[in-house]
Structures are given as structure tokens and as C-alpha cells.
Amino acid sequence: MSDKDLTEALKRIIEKELSKFSKLLPKDVISDVEKKISPQVESIIEQSGYVKKSKYKNLEKIIDDLEKRIDILEKD
């Protein structure tokens, strides 16, 4: 799941859950709530075995680099 997709999903969930209060709360309050709970939700998602696409790509790059280093070492 990409960073943007995760952010949009969180925003939709928060807006849906707070829709009853939306008439009373300014829009920036919803954004502030999203920013505050987003790291906690991401942590819960990661505990379930899922990671953001950017984190996956970074890990994939590290693995590729390590495999190349192993190949070089084996040739020597």
C-alpha cells in the first residue's frame, strides 16, 4: 500500500467516523486528528505483517545490494 493510499484510507475512515460531528468541527480538526493517530495506525498495520510501499522498496533495495556484495565476495 502506498503512502498516499494509506493516508487517503485513513482520512476516509476518520471522516466517516466523525461525520456526525462534522457540522460542529472545523475541517482542520479532522486533519489534525489524522496526523496524530496516523503513526499509531501504521504501527498496528505493520504488526499485522503489512508495510508501506516505500518501506518495502527500501528493504528490497537493501536486499539487492546485499546480494550483490555476497556475489562479489564469493567470486574472490
N, CA, C and O atoms as a GROMACS GRO file, in nm:
protein
  304
    1MET      N    1   0.086  -0.117   0.000
    1MET     CA    2   0.000   0.000   0.000
    1MET      C    3   0.090   0.123   0.000
    1MET      O    4   0.182   0.134   0.082
    2SER      N    5   0.065   0.215  -0.090
    2SER     CA    6   0.149   0.334  -0.100
    2SER      C    7   0.117   0.431   0.013
    2SER      O    8   0.011   0.424   0.075
    3ASP      N    9   0.211   0.522   0.037
    3ASP     CA   10   0.192   0.622   0.142
    3ASP      C   11   0.066   0.703   0.118
    3ASP      O   12  -0.012   0.729   0.210
    4LYS      N   13   0.046   0.743  -0.008
    4LYS     CA   14  -0.070   0.824  -0.042
    4LYS      C   15  -0.199   0.746  -0.021
    4LYS      O   16  -0.297   0.799   0.030
    5ASP      N   17  -0.199   0.618  -0.060
    5ASP     CA   18  -0.317   0.534  -0.043
    5ASP      C   19  -0.352   0.517   0.104
    5ASP      O   20  -0.468   0.523   0.143
    6LEU      N   21  -0.249   0.495   0.186
    6LEU     CA   22  -0.270   0.477   0.329
    6LEU      C   23  -0.326   0.604   0.391
    6LEU      O   24  -0.419   0.598   0.472
    7THR      N   25  -0.270   0.718   0.352
    7THR     CA   26  -0.318   0.845   0.404
    7THR      C   27  -0.462   0.870   0.365
    7THR      O   28  -0.543   0.913   0.447
    8GLU      N   29  -0.495   0.842   0.239
    8GLU     CA   30  -0.633   0.861   0.192
    8GLU      C   31  -0.729   0.767   0.263
    8GLU      O   32  -0.840   0.806   0.299
    9ALA      N   33  -0.688   0.642   0.284
    9ALA     CA   34  -0.773   0.546   0.353
    9ALA      C   35  -0.800   0.592   0.496
    9ALA      O   36  -0.913   0.586   0.544
   10LEU      N   37  -0.694   0.637   0.563
   10LEU     CA   38  -0.711   0.687   0.700
   10LEU      C   39  -0.803   0.808   0.703
   10LEU      O   40  -0.889   0.819   0.791
   11LYS      N   41  -0.785   0.896   0.608
   11LYS     CA   42  -0.868   1.016   0.603
   11LYS      C   43  -1.015   0.980   0.585
   11LYS      O   44  -1.102   1.036   0.652
   12ARG      N   45  -1.042   0.886   0.494
   12ARG     CA   46  -1.181   0.844   0.470
   12ARG      C   47  -1.242   0.779   0.594
   12ARG      O   48  -1.358   0.803   0.627
   13ILE      N   49  -1.162   0.696   0.662
   13ILE     CA   50  -1.212   0.630   0.784
   13ILE      C   51  -1.244   0.733   0.890
   13ILE      O   52  -1.350   0.728   0.953
   14ILE      N   53  -1.153   0.827   0.911
   14ILE     CA   54  -1.174   0.930   1.013
   14ILE      C   55  -1.294   1.016   0.978
   14ILE      O   56  -1.378   1.044   1.064
   15GLU      N   57  -1.304   1.057   0.852
   15GLU     CA   58  -1.417   1.140   0.812
   15GLU      C   59  -1.549   1.066   0.827
   15GLU      O   60  -1.649   1.125   0.868
   16LYS      N   61  -1.549   0.937   0.796
   16LYS     CA   62  -1.671   0.858   0.809
   16LYS      C   63  -1.713   0.847   0.956
   16LYS      O   64  -1.830   0.865   0.990
   17GLU      N   65  -1.615   0.819   1.042
   17GLU     CA   66  -1.645   0.803   1.184
   17GLU      C   67  -1.685   0.935   1.250
   17GLU      O   68  -1.762   0.936   1.346
   18LEU      N   69  -1.632   1.043   1.201
   18LEU     CA   70  -1.662   1.174   1.260
   18LEU      C   71  -1.770   1.250   1.183
   18LEU      O   72  -1.793   1.368   1.209
   19SER      N   73  -1.836   1.182   1.089
   19SER     CA   74  -1.933   1.253   1.005
   19SER      C   75  -2.046   1.314   1.087
   19SER      O   76  -2.099   1.418   1.049
   20LYS      N   77  -2.084   1.252   1.196
   20LYS     CA   78  -2.189   1.307   1.282
   20LYS      C   79  -2.148   1.439   1.344
   20LYS      O   80  -2.230   1.526   1.370
   21PHE      N   81  -2.018   1.453   1.367
   21PHE     CA   82  -1.967   1.573   1.431
   21PHE      C   83  -1.913   1.675   1.331
   21PHE      O   84  -1.869   1.783   1.370
   22SER      N   85  -1.916   1.640   1.203
   22SER     CA   86  -1.853   1.726   1.102
   22SER      C   87  -1.914   1.866   1.096
   22SER      O   88  -1.846   1.963   1.063
   23LYS      N   89  -2.041   1.875   1.128
   23LYS     CA   90  -2.104   2.007   1.127
   23LYS      C   91  -2.054   2.093   1.243
   23LYS      O   92  -2.056   2.216   1.234
   24LEU      N   93  -2.011   2.029   1.348
   24LEU     CA   94  -1.965   2.102   1.466
   24LEU      C   95  -1.815   2.129   1.464
   24LEU      O   96  -1.768   2.226   1.523
   25LEU      N   97  -1.739   2.042   1.394
   25LEU     CA   98  -1.593   2.051   1.395
   25LEU      C   99  -1.543   2.114   1.265
   25LEU      O  100  -1.592   2.082   1.157
   26PRO      N  101  -1.445   2.203   1.276
   26PRO     CA  102  -1.383   2.257   1.154
   26PRO      C  103  -1.303   2.148   1.083
   26PRO      O  104  -1.258   2.052   1.147
   27LYS      N  105  -1.284   2.163   0.952
   27LYS     CA  106  -1.212   2.064   0.872
   27LYS      C  107  -1.069   2.042   0.921
   27LYS      O  108  -1.019   1.929   0.917
   28ASP      N  109  -1.003   2.149   0.969
   28ASP     CA  110  -0.863   2.134   1.012
   28ASP      C  111  -0.851   2.047   1.137
   28ASP      O  112  -0.745   1.990   1.161
   29VAL      N  113  -0.957   2.035   1.214
   29VAL     CA  114  -0.954   1.948   1.332
   29VAL      C  115  -0.943   1.802   1.287
   29VAL      O  116  -0.870   1.723   1.346
   30ILE      N  117  -1.017   1.767   1.182
   30ILE     CA  118  -1.010   1.630   1.129
   30ILE      C  119  -0.869   1.600   1.079
   30ILE      O  120  -0.817   1.491   1.102
   31SER      N  121  -0.808   1.697   1.010
   31SER     CA  122  -0.670   1.677   0.962
   31SER      C  123  -0.573   1.662   1.077
   31SER      O  124  -0.481   1.580   1.071
   32ASP      N  125  -0.592   1.740   1.183
   32ASP     CA  126  -0.504   1.731   1.300
   32ASP      C  127  -0.517   1.594   1.367
   32ASP      O  128  -0.417   1.535   1.408
   33VAL      N  129  -0.639   1.546   1.379
   33VAL     CA  130  -0.662   1.414   1.438
   33VAL      C  131  -0.593   1.307   1.354
   33VAL      O  132  -0.530   1.217   1.407
   34GLU      N  133  -0.607   1.318   1.222
   34GLU     CA  134  -0.545   1.222   1.132
   34GLU      C  135  -0.394   1.219   1.150
   34GLU      O  136  -0.334   1.112   1.156
   35LYS      N  137  -0.333   1.337   1.160
   35LYS     CA  138  -0.187   1.344   1.177
   35LYS      C  139  -0.143   1.283   1.309
   35LYS      O  140  -0.035   1.225   1.318
   36LYS      N  141  -0.226   1.295   1.412
   36LYS     CA  142  -0.189   1.244   1.543
   36LYS      C  143  -0.204   1.092   1.553
   36LYS      O  144  -0.124   1.026   1.619
   37ILE      N  145  -0.306   1.037   1.487
   37ILE     CA  146  -0.326   0.893   1.501
   37ILE      C  147  -0.262   0.811   1.389
   37ILE      O  148  -0.250   0.689   1.400
   38SER      N  149  -0.222   0.876   1.281
   38SER     CA  150  -0.163   0.805   1.168
   38SER      C  151  -0.044   0.717   1.207
   38SER      O  152  -0.039   0.601   1.165
   39PRO      N  153   0.053   0.768   1.285
   39PRO     CA  154   0.166   0.681   1.323
   39PRO      C  155   0.123   0.558   1.402
   39PRO      O  156   0.180   0.450   1.386
   40GLN      N  157   0.023   0.575   1.487
   40GLN     CA  158  -0.024   0.462   1.567
   40GLN      C  159  -0.094   0.358   1.480
   40GLN      O  160  -0.076   0.238   1.499
   41VAL      N  161  -0.172   0.404   1.384
   41VAL     CA  162  -0.240   0.313   1.292
   41VAL      C  163  -0.138   0.240   1.206
   41VAL      O  164  -0.151   0.119   1.183
   42GLU      N  165  -0.037   0.311   1.158
   42GLU     CA  166   0.068   0.248   1.078
   42GLU      C  167   0.138   0.138   1.157
   42GLU      O  168   0.172   0.033   1.104
   43SER      N  169   0.161   0.165   1.285
   43SER     CA  170   0.225   0.066   1.371
   43SER      C  171   0.139  -0.059   1.383
   43SER      O  172   0.190  -0.171   1.378
   44ILE      N  173   0.009  -0.040   1.399
   44ILE     CA  174  -0.084  -0.154   1.408
   44ILE      C  175  -0.084  -0.232   1.277
   44ILE      O  176  -0.083  -0.355   1.278
   45ILE      N  177  -0.084  -0.161   1.165
   45ILE     CA  178  -0.083  -0.227   1.034
   45ILE      C  179   0.045  -0.308   1.017
   45ILE      O  180   0.041  -0.421   0.967
   46GLU      N  181   0.159  -0.251   1.058
   46GLU     CA  182   0.287  -0.322   1.046
   46GLU      C  183   0.290  -0.445   1.136
   46GLU      O  184   0.350  -0.546   1.099
   47GLN      N  185   0.226  -0.439   1.251
   47GLN     CA  186   0.222  -0.555   1.339
   47GLN      C  187   0.141  -0.668   1.278
   47GLN      O  188   0.160  -0.784   1.314
   48SER      N  189   0.053  -0.634   1.186
   48SER     CA  190  -0.026  -0.735   1.116
   48SER      C  191   0.050  -0.795   0.998
   48SER      O  192   0.001  -0.886   0.932
   49GLY      N  193   0.170  -0.745   0.973
   49GLY     CA  194   0.254  -0.801   0.867
   49GLY      C  195   0.257  -0.719   0.740
   49GLY      O  196   0.319  -0.760   0.642
   50TYR      N  197   0.193  -0.605   0.738
   50TYR     CA  198   0.191  -0.520   0.620
   50TYR      C  199   0.285  -0.401   0.640
   50TYR      O  200   0.301  -0.352   0.751
   51VAL      N  201   0.346  -0.355   0.531
   51VAL     CA  202   0.431  -0.236   0.536
   51VAL      C  203   0.394  -0.144   0.420
   51VAL      O  204   0.336  -0.186   0.320
   52LYS      N  205   0.428  -0.018   0.436
   52LYS     CA  206   0.402   0.078   0.330
   52LYS      C  207   0.491   0.047   0.209
   52LYS      O  208   0.597  -0.012   0.223
   53LYS      N  209   0.445   0.087   0.093
   53LYS     CA  210   0.517   0.058  -0.030
   53LYS      C  211   0.658   0.117  -0.027
   53LYS      O  212   0.752   0.053  -0.074
   54SER      N  213   0.674   0.237   0.028
   54SER     CA  214   0.806   0.300   0.032
   54SER      C  215   0.902   0.219   0.120
   54SER      O  216   1.019   0.204   0.086
   55LYS      N  217   0.853   0.169   0.232
   55LYS     CA  218   0.936   0.088   0.320
   55LYS      C  219   0.973  -0.043   0.252
   55LYS      O  220   1.086  -0.090   0.264
   56TYR      N  221   0.879  -0.102   0.181
   56TYR     CA  222   0.904  -0.226   0.107
   56TYR      C  223   1.012  -0.204   0.002
   56TYR      O  224   1.103  -0.286  -0.012
   57LYS      N  225   1.002  -0.094  -0.072
   57LYS     CA  226   1.101  -0.064  -0.177
   57LYS      C  227   1.239  -0.044  -0.116
   57LYS      O  228   1.339  -0.091  -0.172
   58ASN      N  229   1.247   0.024  -0.001
   58ASN     CA  230   1.376   0.045   0.065
   58ASN      C  231   1.437  -0.088   0.109
   58ASN      O  232   1.556  -0.111   0.091
   59LEU      N  233   1.354  -0.175   0.166
   59LEU     CA  234   1.404  -0.306   0.208
   59LEU      C  235   1.448  -0.389   0.088
   59LEU      O  236   1.547  -0.461   0.094
   60GLU      N  237   1.373  -0.379  -0.019
   60GLU     CA  238   1.408  -0.452  -0.141
   60GLU      C  239   1.543  -0.406  -0.196
   60GLU      O  240   1.622  -0.488  -0.242
   61LYS      N  241   1.569  -0.275  -0.191
   61LYS     CA  242   1.696  -0.220  -0.237
   61LYS      C  243   1.812  -0.270  -0.149
   61LYS      O  244   1.918  -0.306  -0.200
   62ILE      N  245   1.790  -0.271  -0.019
   62ILE     CA  246   1.893  -0.320   0.073
   62ILE      C  247   1.925  -0.466   0.043
   62ILE      O  248   2.042  -0.505   0.041
   63ILE      N  249   1.822  -0.546   0.021
   63ILE     CA  250   1.842  -0.689  -0.009
   63ILE      C  251   1.920  -0.705  -0.138
   63ILE      O  252   2.013  -0.786  -0.145
   64ASP      N  253   1.884  -0.630  -0.241
   64ASP     CA  254   1.956  -0.637  -0.368
   64ASP      C  255   2.103  -0.601  -0.351
   64ASP      O  256   2.191  -0.668  -0.406
   65ASP      N  257   2.129  -0.495  -0.275
   65ASP     CA  258   2.267  -0.453  -0.251
   65ASP      C  259   2.346  -0.561  -0.176
   65ASP      O  260   2.461  -0.588  -0.209
   66LEU      N  261   2.283  -0.621  -0.078
   66LEU     CA  262   2.350  -0.728  -0.002
   66LEU      C  263   2.378  -0.849  -0.090
   66LEU      O  264   2.484  -0.911  -0.080
   67GLU      N  265   2.283  -0.885  -0.177
   67GLU     CA  266   2.304  -0.997  -0.266
   67GLU      C  267   2.420  -0.971  -0.362
   67GLU      O  268   2.498  -1.062  -0.392
   68LYS      N  269   2.431  -0.849  -0.410
   68LYS     CA  270   2.543  -0.813  -0.498
   68LYS      C  271   2.677  -0.823  -0.424
   68LYS      O  272   2.776  -0.871  -0.479
   69ARG      N  273   2.678  -0.778  -0.299
   69ARG     CA  274   2.802  -0.786  -0.220
   69ARG      C  275   2.840  -0.932  -0.194
   69ARG      O  276   2.958  -0.967  -0.199
   70ILE      N  277   2.741  -1.017  -0.168
   70ILE     CA  278   2.769  -1.160  -0.147
   70ILE      C  279   2.826  -1.222  -0.272
   70ILE      O  280   2.921  -1.300  -0.266
   71ASP      N  281   2.768  -1.187  -0.389
   71ASP     CA  282   2.819  -1.240  -0.517
   71ASP      C  283   2.965  -1.199  -0.538
   71ASP      O  284   3.046  -1.280  -0.582
   72ILE      N  285   2.997  -1.076  -0.509
   72ILE     CA  286   3.134  -1.026  -0.525
   72ILE      C  287   3.228  -1.102  -0.433
   72ILE      O  288   3.337  -1.143  -0.474
   73LEU      N  289   3.187  -1.120  -0.308
   73LEU     CA  290   3.270  -1.191  -0.210
   73LEU      C  291   3.291  -1.338  -0.250
   73LEU      O  292   3.399  -1.393  -0.229
   74GLU      N  293   3.188  -1.400  -0.306
   74GLU     CA  294   3.201  -1.539  -0.348
   74GLU      C  295   3.294  -1.555  -0.467
   74GLU      O  296   3.359  -1.658  -0.481
   75LYS      N  297   3.301  -1.455  -0.552
   75LYS     CA  298   3.390  -1.460  -0.668
   75LYS      C  299   3.536  -1.448  -0.627
   75LYS      O  300   3.624  -1.502  -0.693
   76ASP      N  301   3.562  -1.377  -0.519
   76ASP     CA  302   3.700  -1.358  -0.472
   76ASP      C  303   3.748  -1.478  -0.404
   76ASP      O  304   3.861  -1.482  -0.358
   0.00000   0.00000   0.00000
